[in-house]
Amino acid sequence: MKYLNNLFVISLVLFISSYFLSLIWQMPLFVELLSGAGLVMLVSTLFVLPKKDLLLPILLLAVSMSIILITSSSPLVLWIGLREMSAIVPLIILISLVGWIIGHRPYVKALILLGEKRITTTFRFYFLVSAMTHFIASFMTVGGIPFVYQIFKDSKKPTISEDAWEFALSTAIMRGFTLTVLWTAVHPAFAYVIVGTNAPLLPTAIKGIGLAFIGFFISFFVFRLQAKRLQMPSDITPDLPMNDNQRLNGLISQFVLWVLLIMGGILLTNLWFSIDILLAVPIVIVAVTTLYFLCNHSMTQYKTLLIGLVKHDLGKKKKEIMLILAAGILVGTLKETGYGQVLFSYFLLVIDFMNINILIGLTLIVVLLGFCGFPPIPAMVLLSGILVDIPGSYSLDLIALSLLLGVSVTLIIAPVTVPLLLLSGQNGRSLAENGFHSNLLFGLALLVIGTLYIQLLTLF
């Protein structure tokens, strides 16, 4: 088992290295190494992952092979498909480096200390947690969920019931997180949608921020309704042990500076140098993280973290990598065989039969895929291989936003998603409690109002 784990890690490092080398030197060797490393990762995970984690990847692989048999295509299509996700894998791995910045100094503690005296009611606590999660997850992605939960985990007052506390904390975290998908460039789903639809980054992000802002109002309104229905007390606030003599020492301004460097760096790299966002994000993250530890004279700690990433953290990515590779093979198969256009024509027929706007159809199909077990990134990859020449002369940013709205809704109400798994691992509640049962009303409201928002934008 340890041998297979080491084999997976070595192959993953080789895969990422080959990807970047293939961009610098366009040699067939590096391209073939991508497929070879992908195959080794795929095979090694088959012997390690539990059966329940293999169901969806095996289904995707079976569909790919069926398409090849139906179309009488060459099996080499599968080999090509192994490198279809070559840009996504480095993005998912290297995003975790941002968490090293936020964990290096007590930045979050400084933020809490700033607003501690203002947390006097249940609704203010909900707003604080939701806003903090949104802010932190905007550059830590799903890593922001356990991070924020751990901050407040042991701060429940004895007078507050466990159910009321967990409901307020968990719903705030999930809703704050899911709205980041609408505009955050570092989120893999957002990045892939931008690339898959060729949508402009800045207009899409701006319109996504507008929808996220509306989403916060929906979130707060829905929480008030739920709090009233559940008869939650009005004094659900954390008991945070803070030292009155503590000083912020400019931590907040420093933190904001580094966040702006990451966000601004991604935007400028994409706009000024016309670098693909899937490439811009990992490059900027690595550059800013390295610069951060260099400026703070902590390169020894940085080296320790990098060693820990390779020795311990990469081996924990088997499930995600397996699913992404399987989805990539299916997308590659759809592209190489031309079967994607056939599926797209069926999609248009269904949309026409139901007589609904195609932008609404795009949102609904993402939600449907989510309920079928497809996580957002594989869903985006699948759709990017199918959705071509969308009729209606809609702007690309609205097409992208329609897909992202579907992702945002899916993350909190689908049966199984990575954010829900992370939160359930923290609070011990079931996936249904953290997701569907607690957030169905919010998800439906966001879906309806978000759809109206996008339709309104089509008028301009």
N, C-alpha and C positions, 0 to 999 in steps of 0.2 A: 504493500500500500504506500509506504514511504517512497519507494522507487518511482511509482506512478505519479505521485505528487511532485517529486523533483523533475520528472520528465515533463509534466505539464508546465511547471514554472519556467524551465529552460526553453520550452517551445514558445511560451507566451513572450518571454524576453526576446527571442529570435524573431517572432512575428512582428513585434513593435519596432525592433531595430531594422528589420528588412523593409518595413513600410517607409520609415524616414529615409533610409538609404536609397530606396527606389525613387524617391522624389528628387534626390540630389543627383544620382546617377541612374539614368533610365536604361538599366541593363536587364535583360531577360532573367538573369540569375536571381536577382532580388525578387522579381515577380514570382518566379517558381518557388523560391524559398518561402514566400508568404503562404502559398497553397500547401507546401509540405509541412510547415509548422502548424498550420490550421488543421491539417489531417491528423497530426500527432496529438494535438490538444483534443480533438473530437474523439478519437479512439481511446485515449487515456481516461477521459471523463466517463466513458461508457462503463468502465470497470469500477469506478469509484462512487459515483453519485447513486443515491437511493432510487428505487424504481419509480416512485411518484414524481421525482424531478426529471425523469427521462421521458415521460409520456408525451409532452408537447414537442420536444425536439425530435423524437422518433417519428411523431406524426408528420412534422414538417419534412423530414427526410423521406418518409414514405410517399408523401404527395409529390415531392421533387422527382423521385424515381418513377412514379406513375406517369407523370407528364412526359418524361423522357421516353418511356415505353410507348405511350399513346402517339407521340409525335415522331417516333423512330429516330430520335436524335442521338448523337454520340455521347457516351458516358463521360467524355472530357468536359462536358458542361458542368458536372459536379465538381471537377477539379478547379474550374474557373470560378465557380460559386464560392469556393472556400476563401477567396480573397475579396469577395464582394463587400465585406464589412471591415476592410483593412483600415479605414479611417475612424470607425466607431470604437474599435477596441482600445487604441491608445487614448482616446478621449475619455473613456470610462475609467481607465486605470489612473491616468495622470490628474484627473479632477480631484482626487483624494488629497493631493499635495496642498490644496488650499486650506484644508483642515489643520495642517501643521502651523499655519500662520495664526489662526484664531486660538489654537491651543498653546501657543508659545508664551503669551502674556495674558493677564486677566482682563481682556477686552470686554467680554460679556459681563463680567462682574462690575466693571465700570459703568456699563449701560444700565444694569439693574440698579446700581447705587444712585444713578442720576434720576431714575423714575420711581424709586422705592416709596417715597412719601406720598406719591400720587396714586398708588395702588390701594384704594380704600373700599372698592366695591367689586362684586362678582364680574360685572360687565367691564370694568377697567382692567381687571386681571385677565379676562378673556382677550381684550383688545391688545394688551401688552404682549401676551404669549403669541398671539396670532401674528402681530407685527414683527416681533423678534424672530419668529420662525421664518417668516417671509424674507426678512433681511438676511438672515444667516444662510438660509437655503438658496438664496439667489447666487451664492458662489460656492456653497458646499453641497448643493443639490440634496439627495436623499440623506446624506450624512448629517444634515441639519436636524433631522427628526430625533434620533437618539441623543444628539448633542443638547438640544433644548430640553428634552424630557429629563435628562440627567440633572440639569440645573435646578429643576423644581421638584424632582422626585421625592426628596425627604423633607419638603417644606410644608406639608399639610398640617394644619392646626388640629389638635385633638377634638375640637368641637365640631369639625366638619366631617360629614359622612364620606366614606371611601368612594361610593358610587357617584355622589355629586362632584367630588374633587376630580375623579378620573374622567368624568364626562366633560367637564369644563376644560380641563387641561388637554385631553386627547383631541377633542373636536377643534380646539383652537390651533393645535399643532398641525393637524391634517389639512384644515382649510387654509391656514397660512401657507403651507407648503405647496398645495396643489395650484395655487394662483401664480406661483413663480414660473410654471411651465409656459405661461402665456407670453412671457417677454424675456426670460433670462437666457442669455446667449450660451452660458456654460451648461445648461441642461441638455443632455444628449438628444432628447426628443425634439427640442426646439432647433438645435443645430442641424439635425438631419432633415427636418421639415424645410428649413431654409435652403439646404442643398438640393433636396429632392424636388422641390417646386421651383427652384431658381428665384425665390422671392427676395426682394431687397431687404437687407437686415434692418436698417434704421426705421423705415416706415412700418415694418411688421412689428418691431419692438415697441414703437410709440403707440400703435393701435392696441397692442397687447397690454401695455401699461394702463391704457384707458379701460380696458375690460377688467383687468385685475383690480383697479380702483373701484369699479362698480361691484366686483365680486366681494370686496371687503364690506360694502354696505349690505349686500345680500347676506353675507355671513353673520354680521352683527344683528341684523333684523331677525334672521332665522333662529339665532341663539336666544334672543329675547323671548321669542315665541316658545321655544323648547324649554327654557328656564321657567317660564310661567306655567306651562303644562305639567312639568315635572315637580313644580313647587320647590325649586331650588332656593336655598337661603341667599340673602343678598350680601353676605359677608364672606364669600369664598375668596380669600386672599392668602398669599403665601406667607409663611413665617420664615423669613430669610435672615439668618444671622449675619448682620453687617456691622462692621466696626465704624462708629461715628467719626473716628479720627483718620479714617482712610481718605486719601486724596486721589483724584482721578489722574493727576499728573500728565494730562494731555493724552491719555490713552485713547479716548474716543476720537479725537481729531487724527491721531496716528492711524487708528483702525480705518476710519473713513478714507484716509489718503491711500492706503494700500488697496482697499476695495475699488476706489476710483481708478487706480492704476491698472487693476485687472480688467474692469469693465471697459475703461477707455482704451486700453491697449488692444483688446479684442476688436472693438469697433473701428479704431484707426487702422489696425493691421488689415482688416477686411476691406475698408473703404479706400484707403490710400494706396495700399500695395496689391489690392485685388486678390488677396490670399483667401482661399476657401475657408469658411468658418470652421469646418471640421479640422482643419490644420491650424488655423489661427488660435483656437482655444487652447489646445495643449501646449503650443509654443509659448504663448503669453503666460500661461499658468506656471510653466517651468521657469521661465525667465524672471517673473516677478517673485516667485517663491525663493529662488536662488538669490536674487537681489535683496530680498527681505532679510534672510539669515546672514548675508554678507554685511549688510548695514548694521545689524544688531550684534555683530561679532560672535555669531553662534554657528559657525561652519562645522564645528565638531559635532554638535547636536544634529545638524542637517545631514551629515554623513551617517550618523547612527540611525536616523529616520529612514534614509534611503536603503540602508542595509536591512532594516526591519521590514520595509516594503517588499523587498525581493524574497527574504527568507520566510516571512510569515504571512503577509497580507495577500500576495498574489495567489497563493494556494487556495485562498478562500473564495476566489472568483470563478470557480469551475462552473457553477450553475449558470451564472450570467453569460459566461463565454460560450458555453455549450449551446445555449438558446440563441445567442446572437449568430454563431456560426451556422446553425441549422437554418435560421431565418435567411441568412445571406445566401446559402445554397439554394433555397427556394426562389429567392429574388433573382439570382443569377440564372436559374433554370427558366424562369418566366421571361427574362430578357433575351436569352440566347435562343430559345425555341420560338419566340414570338407569341407564346400562349398568353402573355400578359395583356396583349391587345384584345384577345378573345374575351378574357375575363372583364376587361374594361367595357367592352360592348354590352356584355350582360348587365353590368352595373348600370349603364345608361338606360337600358331597357326597363329595369326595375324602377329607376327614378322616374322615367317617363310614365310607366304604368301607375305608379303611386301619385303622380302629378304633384311632385314637390320640387322645390328649388334645389339645384344641384349642390349648393353650398351647405344647405341643411342636410342633404344626403351624405355629404362627406363627413360631417360631424357625427351623424347617426351610425355610419358604418364603422367608425373608430370605436364608438361605445359598444357596438355589437361585437366587434372583435375582442374587446376587453372582457365581455361576459363569456366569450368562448375560450378565454384563458390566455389570450395574446397580450403580453406586456406592451407598453407604449412604444418602445424602441423597435422591436420586431414588427409591430403593427405599422409603424411609419415606414419601415424598410419595405414591407410587403406592398403597401399602397404606392410607394414611390415607383415600384416596378410595374404597377398596373395603371395608375392614373396618368394618362398622356393625352394631350390635346383636349383639355376640358372645354366643352362648349359654353357659350354665353358671354364671352369677352370680359370675364371677371378679372380684376387685378390679381397678380400673383400673391400679394401680401394678404388679401382676403381669403384666398384659397388656403394659404398656410395657416391663417388664424382660425379658419373653420376646422381644420385638422387638430390644431392645438386645443381648441375648446373641447373637442371630443376626448383628447388625452386628459385634460384637466378634470373633466367629469368622471372619466373612467377610473382614475387613480383613487378616488374615494368611495365609489359605489360598486366597483367590480368585485367579484368573489375573491380573487387573489391578485394582489399587486405588491411590488417590492416595498413601497412606503408602509402599507398595512402590515406586512410581515415584520418590518423593523419595529413599528409601534407595538404590535402584539408581543414581540419579544421583550419589550421594555415593561409594559404594564400587565401582562398576563391575561389580557382580555382576548376573546376570540376575534377572528378576522371580521366576522359579521357584525359584532358589537362595535368595533372600531370603525368599520366601513359602512355597510349598507344600512344597518339599523340606526346609526347615529347621524348619518350624513345624506340619507336619501332625499329629504326635503331640500337641503341645501344644493345637492347635485342637480335635482330637477329644476329648481329655481335658476341656478346658474346656466343650465342648458337652455331654458326658455328665454331668459333675458339676454344671455349671450348671443343666441341666434338672432333675436330682434336687433341687438346692437350691430351685428355684422350686416344684417339686411339694411339697416339705416345707413351704414357706411357705403353701401353700393350705390346710393343716390348721389354721392358726391364725386 
